[in-house]
Amino acid sequence: MKSARYPHSRIVILRMGHRIPRDQRVTTHVCLTARALGADGVYVSDTHDSQLADTLRKVTEDFGGNFTVETGVPWRSTISSWKNSGGKVVHLTAYGKPLPKIIDEIRSSDCDKLVVVGSEKMPGEVFLLADWNVAVTNQPISEVSALAVFLDWLFKHRLREDFPGARIKILPSEHGKRIVRSR
Amino acid sequence: MKSARYPHSRIVILRMGHRIPRDQRVTTHVCLTARALGADGVYVSDTHDSQLADTLRKVTEDFGGNFTVETGVPWRSTISSWKNSGGKVVHLTAYGKPLPKIIDEIRSSDCDKLVVVGSEKMPGEVFLLADWNVAVTNQPISEVSALAVFLDWLFKHRLREDFPGARIKILPSEHGKRIVRSR
């Protein structure tokens, strides 16, 4: 499957360190952000979470697109097999190289990209496995917002509008709520 | 106090619907995002949360800047007094007008701006009180990432680098963690 926004490659997020119940809301925000801003899917490492997967499946059924979420994925072998298949790995971390200095290099690669976003305790190995350690900012920030800004820059600030197969569409409005249900 | 990033105006976030413990992590992400991406502070509506305020005070002491967090603020009178002082109100909502169509108008206003971000149950009144209802995307998304993308666009994708008075600085690195403690 190719990304509609980024025709040469797939963009999938690897969400590290997911714990139930502590991380359920933040990981849901990671998934909604990934979907809305044009990624193809999310792998959630280590922990199975059928509730999270169901929530995102429902959002995708209602609002369209082909977004997928897979939970309970072993992170080390996921990264290895991604790289063995010719894909590259971006790790978002405050310790990385500044986004403005590295985004052109990342964009110019037409490989599939796995974007690793973490919790506080990221294994040091990930810094070495990543092709690019990228700092959206060298300040403490949320992994949700780091992912949002990274994807928006990756797609050159062309926000995604095409979500085929939607049952529900929100219509832009100055001062109210307008939706259309198509089936 | 003027925003260092945006010399003509202050940018303050109003975080609605904060509940303890349910929203503590997401509201922390809202505050970290606001600070890292150049806002001046956050008002957290209705609920006092000294732990949240302490966390952000500690981050600002360590990493610099003049960011402030005030919790337990009544939202309706906060919006009224903001408007009475000549400020304008931006409400981030999936139901609003698309960001790309409205950002120039918002940027060209040199008023102070209160950026309202919500939880699921935003009072309908906020849609009417807002000068601009803005949809980063008309898709379900996180308020954390909506805020991040909005601030990044508002500041024309010039990510903030100047945080005066920092005790700790993170140094960009290709494959590791490097920090400097200045005192």
Interface residues (C-beta under 8 A of the other chain):
Chain A: R22 R25 V26 T28 H29 V30 L32 T33 R35 A36 L37 V59 F63 A94 Y95 G96 K97 P98 L99 P100 K101 F127 L128 A130 N133 A135 V136 T137 N138 Q139 P140 I141 S142 V144 S145 A146 L147 A148 V149 D152 W153 H157 L159 R160 E161 F163 K169 I170 L171 P172 S173 E174 H175 G176 K177 R178
Chain B: R22 R25 V26 T28 H29 V30 L32 T33 R35 A36 L37 V59 F63 A94 Y95 G96 K97 P98 L99 P100 K101 F127 L128 A130 N133 A135 V136 T137 N138 Q139 P140 I141 S142 V144 S145 A146 L147 A148 V149 D152 W153 H157 L159 R160 E161 F163 K169 I170 L171 P172 S173 E174 H175 G176 K177 R178
